[in-house]
Amino acid sequence: MSEDLYARVKSETREGETLGETLERLVEDYSLTDFADDAADINPEFSVAKATDGSVGVTPPGQESQE
Protein backbone atom coordinates (compact mmCIF):
# COMPACT_ATOMS: atom_id res chain seq x y z
CA MET A 1 0.00 0.00 0.00
CA SER A 2 1.42 3.39 -0.94
CA GLU A 3 2.04 5.95 1.79
CA ASP A 4 -0.61 8.25 0.29
CA LEU A 5 -3.25 5.51 0.24
CA TYR A 6 -2.33 4.45 3.77
CA ALA A 7 -2.71 8.04 4.99
CA ARG A 8 -6.10 8.39 3.27
CA VAL A 9 -7.41 5.16 4.81
CA LYS A 10 -5.90 5.99 8.20
CA SER A 11 -7.69 9.35 8.17
CA GLU A 12 -11.01 7.48 7.82
CA THR A 13 -10.27 5.05 10.67
CA ARG A 14 -12.67 5.28 13.60
CA GLU A 15 -11.57 4.85 17.21
CA GLY A 16 -10.94 1.19 18.01
CA GLU A 17 -11.17 0.16 14.35
CA THR A 18 -8.40 -1.80 12.64
CA LEU A 19 -7.12 -0.82 9.22
CA GLY A 20 -8.80 -3.90 7.74
CA GLU A 21 -12.12 -3.01 9.36
CA THR A 22 -11.83 0.52 7.97
CA LEU A 23 -11.23 -0.79 4.47
CA GLU A 24 -14.17 -3.19 4.74
CA ARG A 25 -16.44 -0.39 5.92
CA LEU A 26 -15.33 1.95 3.14
CA VAL A 27 -15.95 -0.55 0.36
CA GLU A 28 -18.82 -2.61 1.79
CA ASP A 29 -21.44 -0.99 -0.42
CA TYR A 30 -19.26 -0.87 -3.54
CA SER A 31 -19.83 -3.97 -5.66
CA LEU A 32 -18.04 -5.35 -8.67
CA THR A 33 -21.01 -4.18 -10.72
CA ASP A 34 -20.52 -0.64 -9.38
CA PHE A 35 -16.86 -0.84 -10.37
CA ALA A 36 -17.77 -2.06 -13.87
CA ASP A 37 -20.26 0.80 -14.26
CA ASP A 38 -17.64 3.33 -13.15
CA ALA A 39 -14.99 1.81 -15.40
CA ALA A 40 -17.34 2.11 -18.38
CA ASP A 41 -17.36 5.89 -17.83
CA ILE A 42 -13.55 6.19 -17.98
CA ASN A 43 -12.21 7.89 -21.08
CA PRO A 44 -9.10 5.90 -22.09
CA GLU A 45 -7.91 8.86 -24.14
CA PHE A 46 -7.89 11.21 -21.12
CA SER A 47 -4.48 12.50 -20.15
CA VAL A 48 -3.87 14.43 -16.95
CA ALA A 49 -0.73 15.91 -18.49
CA LYS A 50 -2.72 17.22 -21.46
CA ALA A 51 -5.60 18.41 -19.27
CA THR A 52 -3.20 20.37 -17.07
CA ASP A 53 -1.15 21.69 -19.95
CA GLY A 54 1.83 19.52 -18.95
CA SER A 55 2.12 20.87 -15.43
CA VAL A 56 1.72 17.45 -13.79
CA GLY A 57 4.84 16.53 -11.90
CA VAL A 58 6.07 20.10 -11.74
CA THR A 59 7.78 20.95 -8.47
CA PRO A 60 5.65 23.36 -6.43
CA PRO A 61 7.13 26.84 -5.96
CA GLY A 62 9.48 27.01 -3.00
CA GLN A 63 10.32 23.31 -3.19
CA GLU A 64 12.90 23.44 -5.95
CA SER A 65 15.94 21.26 -5.35
CA GLN A 66 18.97 23.05 -3.95
CA GLU A 67 21.76 21.54 -6.08
WOBELZI-V329109 format. One record per pair of residues at least 12 apart in sequence whose C-alpha atoms are under 8 Angstrom apart, sorted by the first residue. I is the first residue (numbers start at 1). J is the second residue. If there is no record, write none. Layout:
((I,J) (I,J))
This chain:
((9,22) (9,23))
